[in-house]
Amino acid sequence: MSVILVDSPSAHVRRVLINRPAKRNAIDFDVRQQMTEALLQLREDASVRAIVLGGVEGVFSAGGDVPSMGGLDEAGARARMQHIHALCRLVADSKVPVVSAVEGFCAGAAVGLALLGDHIVVGKSTKILFPFMRLGLVPDWGTLRTLPARVGVAVAKRIMTNGQMILADEALQIGLADSNAGEGDIMAAAVAQAETMAVLPGDAFYLLKQSLMHPSASLEQEWQREENDQAQLLTGPDFEEGFAAFNEKRDPDFVAAMQARQEGGKHD
């Protein structure tokens, strides 16, 4: 049985689901490997403009598969982390928006995975937990960078050390989540959010994301980056569509413009 399922809830959105219901979708080597392979395939598919991460049967993930962590020597521990980081890089560096549908339980590594995306959706069933201290470990999957960037250092320290469950309202209040589906369907809300983000101009979104993830050390460096980014975008196809839409007093359609370019390329 595949521990990762990929489907297409809409034309330009792909959903990547952890499929280990008997283990509350805990993340082990096979989950990481199959998710890595799935994301690599999606990266090569030009029709994919947004990705939803989630789990089957209303559970995002119980986090890292703890039994698989036991008995490691240093080389094994390092190999495990390197395998994790290969997946982390694919999510964090995705050129298309990644939306995390945090249904049900979401703990440890799963929170780190969700934080690597661009938008986190929670709801009534959401229960977020950081169990690392109970295991004698530090948070991984980049969490010690991604979480403070969202909620601030003081709040990050508190929620990573107090062992308390975080529900949807608090997650939204502190900035851990971006939207709260409330009593509604979390997965449906995540797919709808992905559809909204799928129509964004791809190159501009990716450059914006990179700038926010890697802040400039000074205004001078930021101005230089702006020069480089805008020089690329002002001469690119998405601005051509945006500029035409502005002049024609209509909404830009970056998806249709992309499809037209692809069709034109096939005929050349």
C-alpha positions as a Markdown table, in Angstrom:
| # | Residue | x | y | z |
|---|---|---|---|---|
| 1 | Met | 0.0 | 0.0 | 0.0 |
| 2 | Ser | 1.3 | 3.4 | -0.9 |
| 3 | Val | 1.8 | 5.6 | 2.1 |
| 4 | Ile | 1.4 | 8.8 | -0.1 |
| 5 | Leu | -1.6 | 9.4 | -2.2 |
| 6 | Val | -1.7 | 12.1 | -4.9 |
| 7 | Asp | -4.9 | 13.4 | -6.5 |
| 8 | Ser | -6.3 | 16.4 | -8.3 |
| 9 | Pro | -9.2 | 18.1 | -6.5 |
| 10 | Ser | -9.2 | 20.8 | -9.2 |
| 11 | Ala | -7.5 | 21.5 | -12.5 |
| 12 | His | -4.3 | 23.2 | -11.3 |
| 13 | Val | -4.2 | 21.9 | -7.7 |
| 14 | Arg | -2.6 | 18.6 | -6.6 |
| 15 | Arg | -3.2 | 17.1 | -3.2 |
| 16 | Val | -0.5 | 15.1 | -1.4 |
| 17 | Leu | -1.9 | 13.0 | 1.4 |
| 18 | Ile | -0.1 | 10.9 | 4.1 |
| 19 | Asn | -1.8 | 7.5 | 4.0 |
| 20 | Arg | -1.0 | 5.6 | 7.3 |
| 21 | Pro | -4.3 | 5.7 | 9.1 |
| 22 | Ala | -3.5 | 2.9 | 11.5 |
| 23 | Lys | -0.5 | 5.0 | 12.7 |
| 24 | Arg | -2.4 | 8.3 | 12.7 |
| 25 | Asn | -0.4 | 9.2 | 9.6 |
| 26 | Ala | 2.9 | 9.2 | 11.5 |
| 27 | Ile | 5.9 | 10.1 | 9.3 |
| 28 | Asp | 8.5 | 7.3 | 8.8 |
| 29 | Phe | 11.2 | 6.7 | 6.2 |
| 30 | Asp | 8.7 | 5.4 | 3.6 |
| 31 | Val | 6.4 | 8.5 | 4.0 |
| 32 | Arg | 9.3 | 10.8 | 3.6 |
| 33 | Gln | 10.7 | 9.0 | 0.6 |
| 34 | Gln | 7.4 | 8.7 | -1.2 |
| 35 | Met | 6.5 | 12.3 | -0.5 |
| 36 | Thr | 9.9 | 13.4 | -1.8 |
| 37 | Glu | 9.3 | 11.4 | -5.0 |
| 38 | Ala | 5.8 | 12.8 | -5.4 |
| 39 | Leu | 6.9 | 16.4 | -5.0 |
| 40 | Leu | 9.7 | 15.9 | -7.5 |
| 41 | Gln | 7.2 | 14.6 | -10.0 |
| 42 | Leu | 4.9 | 17.5 | -9.4 |
| 43 | Arg | 7.7 | 20.0 | -9.8 |
| 44 | Glu | 8.1 | 18.8 | -13.4 |
| 45 | Asp | 4.4 | 19.2 | -14.2 |
| 46 | Ala | 3.8 | 22.7 | -15.6 |
| 47 | Ser | 0.0 | 22.3 | -15.1 |
| 48 | Val | 0.5 | 22.2 | -11.3 |
| 49 | Arg | 0.1 | 25.7 | -9.8 |
| 50 | Ala | -0.6 | 24.9 | -6.1 |
| 51 | Ile | -0.2 | 21.9 | -3.7 |
| 52 | Val | -2.3 | 20.9 | -0.7 |
| 53 | Leu | -0.6 | 18.8 | 2.0 |
| 54 | Gly | -2.7 | 16.7 | 4.3 |
| 55 | Gly | -3.5 | 13.3 | 5.7 |
| 56 | Val | -6.2 | 10.7 | 5.2 |
| 57 | Glu | -9.2 | 10.1 | 7.4 |
| 58 | Gly | -9.3 | 13.6 | 8.9 |
| 59 | Val | -5.8 | 13.5 | 10.5 |
| 60 | Phe | -2.9 | 15.5 | 9.3 |
| 61 | Ser | -0.2 | 13.5 | 11.1 |
| 62 | Ala | 0.9 | 12.4 | 14.6 |
| 63 | Gly | 4.4 | 13.5 | 13.7 |
| 64 | Gly | 7.6 | 11.5 | 13.4 |
| 65 | Asp | 7.3 | 7.7 | 13.8 |
| 66 | Val | 8.9 | 7.4 | 17.3 |
| 67 | Pro | 9.7 | 3.7 | 17.2 |
| 68 | Ser | 11.8 | 4.2 | 14.0 |
| 69 | Met | 14.0 | 6.7 | 15.9 |
| 70 | Gly | 15.3 | 4.2 | 18.5 |
| 71 | Gly | 18.6 | 2.4 | 18.3 |
| 72 | Leu | 20.4 | 4.9 | 16.0 |
| 73 | Asp | 24.1 | 5.5 | 16.1 |
| 74 | Glu | 25.4 | 8.9 | 15.2 |
| 75 | Ala | 25.8 | 8.0 | 11.5 |
| 76 | Gly | 22.2 | 6.7 | 11.5 |
| 77 | Ala | 20.9 | 9.8 | 13.2 |
| 78 | Arg | 22.7 | 12.1 | 10.7 |
| 79 | Ala | 21.4 | 10.0 | 7.8 |
| 80 | Arg | 17.9 | 10.3 | 9.1 |
| 81 | Met | 18.1 | 14.1 | 9.4 |
| 82 | Gln | 19.6 | 14.4 | 5.9 |
| 83 | His | 16.7 | 12.4 | 4.5 |
| 84 | Ile | 14.3 | 14.7 | 6.4 |
| 85 | His | 16.0 | 17.8 | 5.1 |
| 86 | Ala | 15.8 | 16.7 | 1.5 |
| 87 | Leu | 12.1 | 16.7 | 1.8 |
| 88 | Cys | 12.1 | 20.0 | 3.8 |
| 89 | Arg | 13.9 | 21.7 | 1.0 |
| 90 | Leu | 11.4 | 20.6 | -1.6 |
| 91 | Val | 8.5 | 22.0 | 0.4 |
| 92 | Ala | 10.2 | 25.2 | 1.5 |
| 93 | Asp | 11.6 | 25.9 | -2.0 |
| 94 | Ser | 8.4 | 25.0 | -3.9 |
| 95 | Lys | 7.9 | 27.4 | -6.8 |
| 96 | Val | 4.1 | 26.9 | -6.4 |
| 97 | Pro | 2.1 | 27.8 | -3.3 |
| 98 | Val | 1.8 | 25.0 | -0.7 |
| 99 | Val | -1.3 | 24.9 | 1.6 |
| 100 | Ser | -1.3 | 22.7 | 4.7 |
| 101 | Ala | -4.7 | 21.3 | 5.6 |
| 102 | Val | -4.2 | 20.7 | 9.4 |
| 103 | Glu | -7.1 | 18.4 | 10.1 |
| 104 | Gly | -7.3 | 16.6 | 13.5 |
| 105 | Phe | -4.0 | 15.8 | 15.3 |
| 106 | Cys | -0.8 | 17.5 | 14.1 |
| 107 | Ala | 2.3 | 17.0 | 16.2 |
| 108 | Gly | 6.0 | 17.5 | 16.1 |
| 109 | Ala | 7.5 | 16.8 | 12.7 |
| 110 | Ala | 4.0 | 17.3 | 11.1 |
| 111 | Val | 3.9 | 20.8 | 12.5 |
| 112 | Gly | 7.3 | 21.4 | 11.0 |
| 113 | Leu | 6.1 | 20.1 | 7.7 |
| 114 | Ala | 3.0 | 22.4 | 7.7 |
| 115 | Leu | 5.2 | 25.4 | 8.6 |
| 116 | Leu | 7.3 | 24.9 | 5.6 |
| 117 | Gly | 4.3 | 25.7 | 3.4 |
| 118 | Asp | 2.8 | 29.0 | 2.6 |
| 119 | His | -0.6 | 28.9 | 4.2 |
| 120 | Ile | -2.0 | 26.8 | 7.1 |
| 121 | Val | -5.7 | 26.0 | 7.4 |
| 122 | Val | -7.1 | 24.9 | 10.8 |
| 123 | Gly | -10.6 | 24.2 | 12.1 |
| 124 | Lys | -12.6 | 22.7 | 14.9 |
| 125 | Ser | -10.9 | 19.3 | 14.8 |
| 126 | Thr | -7.3 | 20.7 | 14.9 |
| 127 | Lys | -5.1 | 19.8 | 17.8 |
| 128 | Ile | -1.4 | 21.0 | 17.5 |
| 129 | Leu | 1.3 | 19.7 | 19.8 |
| 130 | Phe | 5.0 | 20.1 | 20.2 |
| 131 | Pro | 6.2 | 16.9 | 22.0 |
| 132 | Phe | 10.0 | 17.3 | 21.5 |
| 133 | Met | 10.9 | 18.2 | 25.0 |
| 134 | Arg | 9.2 | 15.0 | 26.3 |
| 135 | Leu | 11.4 | 13.0 | 24.1 |
| 136 | Gly | 14.6 | 14.9 | 25.0 |
| 137 | Leu | 14.9 | 16.4 | 21.5 |
| 138 | Val | 14.9 | 19.8 | 19.9 |
| 139 | Pro | 12.3 | 20.7 | 17.3 |
| 140 | Asp | 13.5 | 19.8 | 13.8 |
| 141 | Trp | 12.2 | 20.1 | 10.2 |
| 142 | Gly | 13.3 | 23.8 | 10.4 |
| 143 | Thr | 10.8 | 24.6 | 13.1 |
| 144 | Leu | 13.2 | 26.7 | 15.2 |
| 145 | Arg | 13.3 | 29.1 | 12.3 |
| 146 | Thr | 9.9 | 28.9 | 10.7 |
| 147 | Leu | 7.8 | 29.0 | 14.0 |
| 148 | Pro | 9.5 | 32.2 | 15.5 |
| 149 | Ala | 9.2 | 33.8 | 12.1 |
| 150 | Arg | 5.5 | 33.4 | 12.4 |
| 151 | Val | 4.7 | 33.9 | 16.1 |
| 152 | Gly | 7.8 | 35.6 | 17.5 |
| 153 | Val | 10.6 | 34.2 | 19.7 |
| 154 | Ala | 8.8 | 34.5 | 23.1 |
| 155 | Val | 5.6 | 32.8 | 21.9 |
| 156 | Ala | 7.6 | 30.1 | 20.1 |
| 157 | Lys | 9.5 | 29.3 | 23.2 |
| 158 | Arg | 6.4 | 29.1 | 25.3 |
| 159 | Ile | 4.4 | 26.7 | 23.0 |
| 160 | Met | 7.4 | 24.5 | 22.3 |
| 161 | Thr | 8.2 | 24.0 | 26.0 |
| 162 | Asn | 4.8 | 24.0 | 27.9 |
| 163 | Gly | 3.5 | 20.8 | 26.3 |
| 164 | Gln | 0.0 | 22.2 | 25.9 |
| 165 | Met | -2.3 | 21.4 | 23.0 |
| 166 | Ile | -3.0 | 24.4 | 20.7 |
| 167 | Leu | -6.5 | 24.6 | 19.2 |
| 168 | Ala | -7.6 | 26.4 | 16.1 |
| 169 | Asp | -8.6 | 29.8 | 17.7 |
| 170 | Glu | -5.3 | 30.1 | 19.5 |
| 171 | Ala | -3.4 | 29.0 | 16.4 |
| 172 | Leu | -5.0 | 31.7 | 14.4 |
| 173 | Gln | -4.6 | 34.4 | 17.1 |
| 174 | Ile | -0.9 | 33.8 | 17.5 |
| 175 | Gly | -0.1 | 33.5 | 13.8 |
| 176 | Leu | 0.6 | 29.8 | 13.8 |
| 177 | Ala | -2.3 | 29.4 | 11.3 |
| 178 | Asp | -3.5 | 31.6 | 8.5 |
| 179 | Ser | -7.2 | 30.7 | 8.3 |
| 180 | Asn | -9.7 | 29.0 | 10.5 |
| 181 | Ala | -12.4 | 26.9 | 8.8 |
| 182 | Gly | -14.3 | 26.8 | 12.2 |
| 183 | Glu | -17.1 | 24.3 | 12.0 |
| 184 | Gly | -16.5 | 23.9 | 8.2 |
| 185 | Asp | -14.5 | 21.3 | 6.2 |
| 186 | Ile | -10.8 | 22.0 | 6.7 |
| 187 | Met | -9.7 | 20.1 | 3.6 |
| 188 | Ala | -12.3 | 21.8 | 1.4 |
| 189 | Ala | -11.1 | 25.2 | 2.8 |
| 190 | Ala | -7.5 | 24.3 | 2.1 |
| 191 | Val | -8.3 | 23.2 | -1.5 |
| 192 | Ala | -10.3 | 26.5 | -2.0 |
| 193 | Gln | -7.3 | 28.5 | -0.7 |
| 194 | Ala | -5.0 | 26.6 | -3.0 |
| 195 | Glu | -7.3 | 27.4 | -6.0 |
| 196 | Thr | -7.1 | 31.1 | -5.0 |
| 197 | Met | -3.3 | 31.0 | -4.8 |
| 198 | Ala | -3.0 | 28.9 | -8.0 |
| 199 | Val | -4.0 | 32.0 | -10.1 |
| 200 | Leu | -1.1 | 34.1 | -8.7 |
| 201 | Pro | 1.7 | 35.0 | -11.1 |
| 202 | Gly | 4.2 | 32.2 | -10.6 |
| 203 | Asp | 7.5 | 34.0 | -10.9 |
| 204 | Ala | 6.5 | 36.9 | -8.8 |
| 205 | Phe | 5.1 | 34.7 | -6.1 |
| 206 | Tyr | 8.3 | 32.6 | -5.9 |
| 207 | Leu | 10.5 | 35.7 | -5.7 |
| 208 | Leu | 8.3 | 37.3 | -3.0 |
| 209 | Lys | 8.5 | 34.0 | -1.1 |
| 210 | Gln | 12.3 | 33.8 | -1.4 |
| 211 | Ser | 12.7 | 37.4 | -0.2 |
| 212 | Leu | 10.5 | 36.8 | 2.9 |
| 213 | Met | 12.3 | 33.6 | 3.7 |
| 214 | His | 15.8 | 35.1 | 3.3 |
| 215 | Pro | 15.6 | 38.7 | 4.5 |
| 216 | Ser | 18.2 | 41.1 | 3.2 |
| 217 | Ala | 20.8 | 42.3 | 5.8 |
| 218 | Ser | 20.4 | 45.9 | 4.8 |
| 219 | Leu | 18.3 | 48.3 | 2.8 |
| 220 | Glu | 21.1 | 48.5 | 0.2 |
| 221 | Gln | 21.0 | 44.8 | -0.3 |
| 222 | Glu | 17.2 | 44.8 | -0.5 |
| 223 | Trp | 17.3 | 47.5 | -3.2 |
| 224 | Gln | 19.8 | 45.5 | -5.1 |
| 225 | Arg | 17.6 | 42.4 | -4.9 |
| 226 | Glu | 14.5 | 44.5 | -5.9 |
| 227 | Glu | 16.5 | 45.7 | -9.0 |
| 228 | Asn | 17.3 | 42.1 | -10.0 |
| 229 | Asp | 13.8 | 40.8 | -9.3 |
| 230 | Gln | 12.0 | 43.6 | -11.1 |
| 231 | Ala | 14.4 | 43.5 | -14.1 |
| 232 | Gln | 13.5 | 39.8 | -14.5 |
| 233 | Leu | 9.7 | 40.3 | -14.0 |
| 234 | Leu | 9.3 | 43.5 | -16.0 |
| 235 | Thr | 10.6 | 41.7 | -19.0 |
| 236 | Gly | 8.7 | 38.5 | -18.3 |
| 237 | Pro | 5.5 | 37.0 | -19.6 |
| 238 | Asp | 3.4 | 37.5 | -16.4 |
| 239 | Phe | 3.9 | 41.2 | -16.4 |
| 240 | Glu | 3.0 | 41.3 | -20.1 |
| 241 | Glu | -0.3 | 39.7 | -19.1 |
| 242 | Gly | -0.7 | 42.0 | -16.1 |
| 243 | Phe | 0.1 | 45.1 | -18.1 |
| 244 | Ala | -2.4 | 44.1 | -20.9 |
| 245 | Ala | -5.1 | 43.4 | -18.3 |
| 246 | Phe | -4.5 | 46.9 | -16.7 |
| 247 | Asn | -4.8 | 48.6 | -20.0 |
| 248 | Glu | -7.9 | 46.6 | -21.0 |
| 249 | Lys | -9.5 | 47.2 | -17.5 |
| 250 | Arg | -9.9 | 43.5 | -16.8 |
| 251 | Asp | -8.6 | 41.0 | -14.3 |
| 252 | Pro | -5.3 | 39.3 | -15.3 |
| 253 | Asp | -5.5 | 35.6 | -16.1 |
| 254 | Phe | -2.0 | 34.3 | -15.6 |
| 255 | Val | -3.2 | 30.7 | -15.9 |
| 256 | Ala | -4.7 | 31.2 | -19.4 |
| 257 | Ala | -1.6 | 33.2 | -20.5 |
| 258 | Met | 0.6 | 30.3 | -19.4 |
| 259 | Gln | -1.5 | 27.8 | -21.2 |
| 260 | Ala | -1.4 | 29.9 | -24.4 |
| 261 | Arg | 2.4 | 30.1 | -24.2 |
| 262 | Gln | 2.6 | 26.3 | -23.8 |
| 263 | Glu | 0.3 | 25.8 | -26.8 |
| 264 | Gly | 2.4 | 28.2 | -28.8 |
| 265 | Gly | 5.5 | 26.4 | -27.8 |
| 266 | Lys | 4.0 | 23.1 | -29.1 |
| 267 | His | 3.3 | 24.6 | -32.5 |
| 268 | Asp | 6.8 | 26.2 | -32.9 |
